[in-house]
Amino acid sequence: MKKCSLLFTVASFAIISPAMAEAPPAAAPPEAGADGSASSGPAKEVFSTGVAKGRDRLDSAISTSSLKESEIEKLGARSLGEIFRNIPGIRAEASNGEGNNSYSIRGLPLASTGSKYLQFQEDGLPVLEFGDMFVSADAFMRADLTLSQIEAIRGGSASTFASNSPGGVINLISKTGEVEGGTVQLSSGINYDEKRADFDYGGKISDTLRYNIGGFYRTGEGPREIGYTGYKGGQVKLNVTKTFDGGYVRISGKYLDDRAPAYQPSTMRVTGTNANPDYQNIEGYNISKDAPQSAYVTNIVTLDGNNQLYRDDLREGMHPIVKSIGLDTQFDLSGWTISEKFRFADISGQITQFQPVFTTTAPTMAGMFGGAGATLRYASGPNLGQLIASPATLNGNGLLTMALLRDTKINSLDTMTNDLRATRQWNIGGGVLTLTGGYYRSSQTLDTDWLFTTAIADVRGGGEAALVNITTAAGVPQTQNGILAYSSQLGSGSTRRKYDVEFDVNAPYGSVNYHIGKVAIGGSLRYDTGKARGWLYGSDLGGGRGGITSYDMNGDGVISAPERSTAILPLTNPAPIDFGYHYLSYSTGINYRVAEPFAVFARYSRGGRGAADRFLFTPVVSPLTGKLVDPRAGHDTVKQAEIGAKFRQSDVSLNVTGFWAETSELNLQTVSRADGTLGLDIIARTYRAYGAELEGGIRRGPFSLTAGATLTHAEIAQDSLNPVLEGNVPRHQAKLIFQATPQFEVEQFTAGFNVVGTTSSYTQDTNQLKLPAFTTVGAFLQYRPVSRVELSMNVNNLFDVTGLTDVAQPAIPASGFVSARAINGRTISTSLRFTF
């Protein structure tokens, strides 16, 4: 009762707070017709993601947001992560580049990477079944002119109308040809290298047949200096819709083949105290504008997934290849509305990364691996073979880094999803009763090879870092072309892995809702059953599985020190995967339409998240049987309560929600070891969080403001493995995150700003070292000299703020160096758009 009272107090305060009186209105799309097309009628905020049936938001007991294409265009976002951070309640760590970023929602934990409790969808179906696989779902999605809008639901019925999404759903909705005409847009970076062309066209073929086609292509180095063309590729999307009385059939397809660099943590110097740290760039390296990648570190020589000699190019970066086809249909049958969504996505590609794992002074690094009197020479770049005569002053910072050259081959992440549901309404007792029943089925393939080597490199920006060789005083090489070991660790085959696993999910679900007068009440259930079947290969599994051999990588007939540490896969001794799980999700809520412009609601939900690849190389799964050692490890549970109010009138809207959540989680967490390297630890915890979230807007003539904020208090309520952490704030969890976009718009031009900020948080769960608060400001200007022509300019991170999203170390280390991730520095772009 105390929690409920607190939530009500927080929500009430936010409603009457003068500071929020100018929160902006959410855009109101036209009410959707039976086939999802626009139809005439009163302007309502109709929402369809994660619910049984699309309806006006003021009649729904859920927390939702949407971003229209026109709003997204102004943000100047360089990735989906930079778009999603403009959705209230979403914590987006948009520092990895185009994809593979990390996301959380409303205080739910972010113990690992990806989006464990938040599902990403395209047109109502998940892109990947699990949001926190070794690669995040956003790596296989792109925003372009085919995007109509983005819908997001936080908590609520997301637990019961999608699997593995108890925190919420973010859904990218495509254009389907309702509006005749097209758009061509040419864009270019001004202070960075990127050229991009977008197009979109839609319209009618006949009165009952329409289509939409569009996509983009781009090329360039990208927003950070890496020394080569890091961005290259694009996507094409097509859909065709046939309408008929009472329904429609839509066929859709997508082809994505796009390369983008994966920005990894970099070294920073830190002084001061844990509570008030001063983070500083290393001499010659700007963490916001540079990246570890280099034109002089491109060659990867290793053994492949079949233990055969193999060469690859580190410049591949994140290279997803997605070929998908989908079916979406809706029709009436004996008073029931039947809808069917199906998609099969053939997903492959690879991810190559240059990841520094340990940085120290050059003399120290030389001594560690070469002993007293060791010498250093360049192993790549324009100074190849040259002696580094003064290691202590190398590049002005005197540093070397031990780095992983990570090559992850995505043989298959094929995903099949199908969602069949039936809905019917009856007029009963002066109200409307709505029943919905459905069945969800998905299959997620995980077929990947992890092929890592360890190298020594200098620390230098501008895409000019080079590999370095270490030789003992006696002249014995300890590296080979800059490679310290053809494995991730000296003398160990750890983390060289092969996955060949299939995950299946089956979930019947149903809901009942009754709307009478001003009251709408309802509830929903979902029962998920999951299975994992397949094989794992890797020495991490133990049982005598060897992981290291000697191999003559360069064919010179001599086994060098690095060649004696060559990692292999124990292909003849796989470990089985054969486990299952099941859990029940439910959600119930009530909405009261106090007046035409004002409604209040309350909701309680319980949802789950099934076990996926994070657990496969841990003691949680038996390497002998493939079963879960503890059946309770098959899924995690999230319980949530919400109470809120919504107001919408003329040009003003305001949504305020108080929330509470309890999460039971078993996961793997990246931690910093005592020797300065990074590792993975198992965590078994219960987290709690409560707070308030608001979103709104106001328009007065040509002026408008949209804004959102989320205030959160979160704690580790219980830790089974490390009780000393109980009561601490989870890492990266800020007290307040906020967004605001004020703008001025007239017929010929639009100008405004986009502000996104966060208060400070802790780098790790020990609550010692802090990540500083930061606020970024983006600016946009659109000029329309004539009809159908628009010139625009966007500035992202106008004031060139160094925004840190992650630091691996829990406290300031004795060396004074930490491994950190940062958002991009200032980037300026311009574009020319033609509509026809």
DRENMAR-291480 format. One record per residue (C-alpha): residue in one letter; x negated, y negated, z negated. Coordinates in pm, whole numbers, plus 50000, padded with zeros to 5 digits. Layout:
N
AXYZ
...
***
This chain:
836
M500005000050000
K497124976349930
K495794981450283
C499184974650439
S499594943250229
L496174931050333
L496904937050701
F500204918450673
T498474889250501
V495734887450765
A498254889551048
S500494863050892
F497564839550839
A496474843351202
I499974835451326
I500164802251142
S496484792951174
P496234759051352
A492994770151515
M494914795951714
A497724773651829
E495894768252155
A495274804752238
P495994810652610
P498894828652775
A498404862852920
A499224863553287
A502674877153359
P502774900553659
P506044906153841
E508104935453719
A507094967453890
G509434985754119
A509865023354129
D506725027854339
G504625003054145
S505164975354398
A506144939854309
S509834931954295
S511834900954227
G513164893453883
P512264875153567
A508584871453488
K507824898553236
E504554911753102
V505054947353222
F502404971953104
S502075008153221
T498725021953096
G498805047252811
V502595045652768
A505565067252867
K507185041253090
G506205006153192
R508194979753006
D507974943852889
R505274940052622
L507644922152389
D509744953952377
S506764977052310
A505074985251979
I501574985152127
S498544961852157
T497654955052518
S495714931352743
S495254926353113
L492814908253341
K493944898953692
E491634898253993
S491684860254001
E490514858953638
I487774884753689
E486404865253986
K485734834953765
L483774853853500
G480664857753714
A480154892153560
R477234912553694
S478604945853566
L481754962153432
G480334958253082
E480264920553126
I483904921653236
F485084944352953
R483544922352683
N486264896952771
I488964920752643
P489864914352277
G488844942252044
I486244956552284
R482614956352175
A480614959752498
E476834962852476
A476294951352834
S472504953552842
N471744984653049
G472634969953387
E475344981253627
G476375011453421
N475585034753133
N476405007652879
S477915013952535
Y481395004552416
S483515006252105
I486854992551992
R488364978251672
G485614989351437
L485485025651555
P481905038351527
L479315036651802
A476905062451665
S475575072252007
T475865057052355
G478755055052598
S482375051552488
K483275081352271
Y486735069552162
L487555047052458
Q488505062052793
F487865045453131
Q490415052253401
E490985043953765
D494645042353865
G495815061153559
L493365090553556
P490005093353377
V486775088553570
L485035113453339
E486885134353085
F484465124052807
G483285088252775
D479995095552598
M478385122252810
F474645117752876
V475765092153134
S478695068853068
A481785067353286
D481095031153388
A478135043453598
F480665058453843
M482945028053871
R482594994454046
A484684962854047
D485314947754391
L488084930754590
T490214962554593
L490804957454221
S494264943254145
Q493954941153767
I492504957553457
E494854969653184
A493694978652833
I495594994752548
R494074995252200
G495105023251966
G498785031751967
S500095056352225
A496665059252390
S496295088952150
T499215107652305
F499325096752669
A495685104652746
S493215130552618
N490005121252437
S491025084752403
P492255078152047
G490705043552042
G492215031352365
V492195031552744
I490805006952998
N492415012653338
L491234997653668
I494284994253893
S493804992454271
K495684971654524
T498124992254730
G498994969555022
E502034951554883
V500644918155000
E499914915055372
G496474901555458
G492864904455364
T489774888455218
V486114887155309
Q483574873955062
L479834868255099
S477804863254782
S474194855854702
G472084851154393
I470454816954369
N467844823254101
Y467714860954154
D467654884154453
E470994899354549
K473024897354870
R476534911654869
A479464914655111
D482994923754994
F486134929655195
D489724939855136
Y492714943055365
G496234955755309
G499614955155469
K502494973955629
I502284999355907
S506085002055904
D508944993455668
T508155024355461
L504415028255512
R501635005655384
Y497905007755316
N494944990855153
I491264994155236
G488254976355097
G484864978454937
F481444962354922
Y477784965855017
R474844948954848
T471074948654835
G468394930854634
E466044932154337
G468794922954093
P469014899553792
R465684911053643
E462224911753798
I461304947853874
G459144943354185
Y461294962254437
T464804964954580
G466684979554286
Y470244973754409
K471204990754733
G474535005954831
G478245001354786
Q481655017354795
V484755020755014
K488275026954882
L491415034955082
N495005042954994
V498155048655200
T501635046755046
K504855061155189
T508045048455022
F511475064355032
D514745061054841
G513915066054478
G510185070554507
Y506895070554690
V503885091854785
R500355077354781
I497135093054908
S493895076254799
G490195081154853
K486935066254732
Y483315068954842
L480665053954615
D476945055454696
D475175028154505
R471725023954351
A471065001254054
P468194999453802
A468765012853452
Y467344986953214
Q465785003952912
P464694990852571
S461564969452575
T459004958352319
M459494926752115
R457494911851831
V459394904651509
T458384884351206
G460204870050906
T462384892050686
N464874919650756
A467724896350660
N466374867350865
P464184881451140
D462494861151411
Y462394880951737
Q459834868951992
N458984878852347
I455664896052405
E453184874352597
G453764879452967
Y457074897552918
N460564882252882
I463034908052755
S466014890652922
K464414885653263
D461934914553290
A462324952253274
P459934981453228
Q460344990753596
S457504981653828
A456504983254192
Y453355001254071
V455125028753874
T457215047354128
N455875082554166
I457185111653956
V455485145553990
T456985173153779
L458535207753794
D462175208353904
G465135227053758
N463805259353915
N460255253853783
Q458965245054130
L456575216254205
Y458615185554279
R458125148754357
D460635120654311
D460835082754324
L461405063454003
R463025035554206
E466195056454249
G467495042053920
M471165049153857
H472295064854182
P475855078454161
I477465095254460
V481235098954421
K483605113254680
S487155114954549
I490635121254683
G493855115654495
L497615120254511
D500125098254330
T503855103954373
Q507085095054200
F510645105754283
D514055111054128
L515435146054071
S518815152453908
G518595120853699
W514945126353603
T512055105153729
I509205128553818
S505665115153854
E502565134153956
K498995121253956
F496105142554084
R492485135054164
F489415155354250
A486065137554238
D482885152854377
I480235135654162
S476485139454202
G473335118054211
Q470545111053966
I469265087053702
T465605077553684
Q464385056253396
F461155040753273
Q461675042052895
P459005028952655
V459105049752336
F456025037852147
T454025005552184
T450814996052008
T447574977552076
A445484990552364
P442454999152145
T444725018651909
M446375037652194
A442965045952342
G441745058952007
M444875079551944
F444405100652257
G440765095552350
G439025092252014
A436275067751920
G434675050752217
A437495059652460
T437755038652774
L440735026452974
R441135022953350
Y444045013453571
A445755043753726
S448035024953967
G448584990754118
P446164966354281
N443514972854013
L443515010654065
G440365025953915
Q439184993453758
L437804994853403
I439774975453143
A436764958352989
S438654939652716
P441594960952597
A442344937652304
T443234909252544
L444894930152817
N447584909252995
G447364883652717
N449154906852472
G446644935352435
L449364962052437
L449914996252590
T453095016652581
M453715053852585
A456735058152807
L459045085452930
L459475087653305
R462955102353293
D464405119953596
T467895133553537
K469295152553833
I473075152053848
N473765183454047
S477455181253966
L479755161653739
D482795171853945
T486045161853777
M489555174553847
T492475158053669
N496225163253700
D499025146153506
L502625157153566
R505435140753373
A509215137353378
T511255108953227
R514985104053187
Q517165077353029
W520625079952878
N522985052652756
I523925064152405
G525585045052123
G525145011352287
G521425017152340
V519075034652582
L517445067752494
T514315076752692
L512795111552690
T509445119752849
G507655152852880
G504425160253058
Y501455183253108
Y497855172453156
R495125194653296
S491485186353361
S488245203553448
Q484885186453389
T481675201553530
L478295194553371
D475445207053593
T472305186553531
D468535189953499
W466485168753258
L462955164753394
F460785142053179
T457085133253184
T455055110652953
A452875082253081
I450685054052951
A451325019253092
D450464983253018
V453104958652900
R453614932953173
G456604915453330
G457394904953683
G457654940953803
E453854943753785
A453254969053505
A450714996153592
L449825030653465
V446615034453265
N444155063353229
I442425072352901
T438975088852904
T436945100452603
A433505086252529
A432085118652675
G433885111653005
V436675137552964
P439985124953113
Q442955127152876
T445425115353140
Q445955122353509
N447025093153726
G448395077053410
I450295108253300
L449615118952942
A451755150552959
Y453975166853217
S456535169552940
S458335146452699
Q455895154152418
L452325166952402
G452355204652361
S456135206652349
G458845214852602
S461385195752394
T464245179052585
R463435196052917
R466905210152966
K469305224753215
Y473065223353162
D475525245153353
V478805241453165
E482475237553247
F484895219353014
D488635225653050
V491375205552879
N495095214152871
A497565191352695
P501375192452689
Y502875160252556
G506205143652502
S507875112552365
V511265099452262
N512185062652250
Y515445045652161
H516105009052242
I519214992852100
G519694955652080
K516614940051932
V515124972851807
A512984998151991
I511775028551801
G509915058851925
G507335085551876
S505145108452082
L503175140952043
R500265156652230
Y498615190352177
D495125193252326
T493405226452385
G489835225452507
K487365251752623
A483695250752710
R482075278952909
G478655281653066
W474915283653006
L472125262452861
Y468405264652938
G465705249152722
S463045256752464
D464965235452209
L467275265352166
G464535285551995
G464665323451995
G461265327152160
R462205305852457
G458945291752587
G458755255852701
I455105248552781
T452705262553039
S449595252553228
Y450165242553589
D447845228053849
M450045198253943
N447565181754183
G446255214254334
D442585206954269
G441925240654110
V441195225453769
I443655224453477
S443435189953321
A444575180252970
P447995167753090
E448445198853306
R447995220552996
S451125203652860
T453525211053146
A457135216753043
I459095245153198
L462625258553165
P463125293953026
L465295303553322
T465345340653233
N466635334552881
P469705312052886
A471935305752588
P475695310152632
I478335283852571
D481705298452480
F483815278352238
G487225262752214
Y489165238152002
H492655224351961
Y494245195051783
L497535176651751
S497905139451818
Y500925118551732
S502045082451736
T505165065151610
G506165028851617
I508965003751584
N509394970551763
Y511844943251663
R512664915651913
V513344888051662
A514224863651941
E513734861452316
P510164848052284
F509144865951963
A508744902151851
V507074920851565
F505964957151557
A504334984151346
R502715016951449
Y500865046551302
S498845070751515
R496565100551488
G494375110851780
G491445133251856
R488325135952062
G487035169852180
A483465182452161
A481375177452474
D477715177952580
R476355158852276
F476655190452063
L475245216252300
F471575215752194
T472295212951820
P472775237751535
V476515231051565
V476595256751850
S475125291551805
P472445299052068
L473305336152033
T477075335752082
G477805301152216
K480475296851948
L480855267551712
V479145275151382
D481925255451210
P485245254651403
R485955220351255
A483155206651477
G485325211551785
H486935177451760
D486835144351574
T489915126551438
V490965090051437
K493875077451224
Q495155042251287
A497805018551159
E498864985851324
I501194957451239
G501574928051471
A503514899551621
K503904887251979
F505074853552103
R505634843052465
Q507424811952578
S506934790452885
D503184783552905
V502224796152559
S501604831552436
L500064846252122
N499574882352012
V498284889851663
T497634924651523
G496344937251190
F494744971651212
W493294999350996
A491385029951115
E489745060650964
T487425081551180
S485955115851103
E482905120951323
L480205146451399
N477645132251641
L474025127551742
Q472395094151668
T469185079651811
V466795070451530
S463285056751496
R460795081651349
A458055073051100
D455445076551378
G457205049651585
T458755073451838
L462495078751891
G464475109951802
L467985123651750
D469635131551415
I472935148751346
I475465128251150
A478645140350977
R480665111150846
T483935094250778
Y484205057550876
R486855032350776
A487654998750932
Y490324972250899
G490804937651040
A492804914551260
E492834908651631
L494394880651827
E494824871152189
G496694842652346
G496804813052576
I498184778952654
R498654759152972
R499324721752994
G499414708353346
P496054715653511
F494454725753180
S494554761053038
L492814781152772
T492704818652721
A491074832452408
G490724862752186
A488984872451863
T488594903551650
L487714902051281
T486544935751145
H485394950250814
A483924985150860
E482055008950634
I480635044050616
A483155058650372
Q481525092950342
D478295108450470
S477915145750417
L474225146750513
N472985113450378
P475255101250095
V472995071650019
L474495054550327
E478035055050188
G479455020050162
N477115006350429
V478284988450741
P477895009751057
R475124998351286
H475924972051550
Q479274964151383
A479744926451375
K482254909151150
L483584888351438
I483564890651816
F485324864452029
Q486044852652383
A487424820152528
T487914806552879
P488954769952908
Q489504757353262
F490864729153475
E492644737953800
V494144716754077
E494864724054442
Q491334718754571
F489144730854288
T488894750253964
A486234744953698
G485714760653358
F483654780253111
N483644815552976
V482404818952618
V481634852752459
G480104856852115
T479324879351824
T478224874251467
S475194892751330
S475094930151262
Y472644956251139
T470264974751371
Q470825007751187
D473065022650921
T470505016350645
N471614979650652
Q468154964250647
L467064947550971
K469604924851137
L470614918751496
P471104880951523
A474394865051616
F474574850751967
T477014832852195
T476784831552572
V478414805752794
G479244811353158
A480314783753395
F482334785753716
L483334761553990
Q485614769654283
Y486144745154569
R488794749554841
P488004724655121
V490694738455352
S493394764655333
R492114800755305
V488504790555241
E486884789654898
L483344781054793
S482364790854441
M479444790754202
N479044811253885
V476454807753612
N476154836653372
N474434829353038
L474174792453119
F471924784152824
D469644814252878
V470364829252535
T468384859852424
G471204882552313
L470014914652150
T472444943952155
D470214971052010
V467014975151809
A465825010551735
Q463935003251411
P465845001651079
A463414976450928
I460524954651038
P457664979551093
A454094973450981
S453044969651345
G455474940751394
F456774956251718
V460324968651780
S462124984852072
A465064962752175
R467744958752438
A468944924652555
I471574910552786
N470494894153113
G469094859153105
R470554830653309
T471764841453655
I473324818453914
S475274830254216
T477314814754492
S479934829254723
L482054820455026
R485514836155050
F487854837655351
T491454849755322
F493554858355624
***
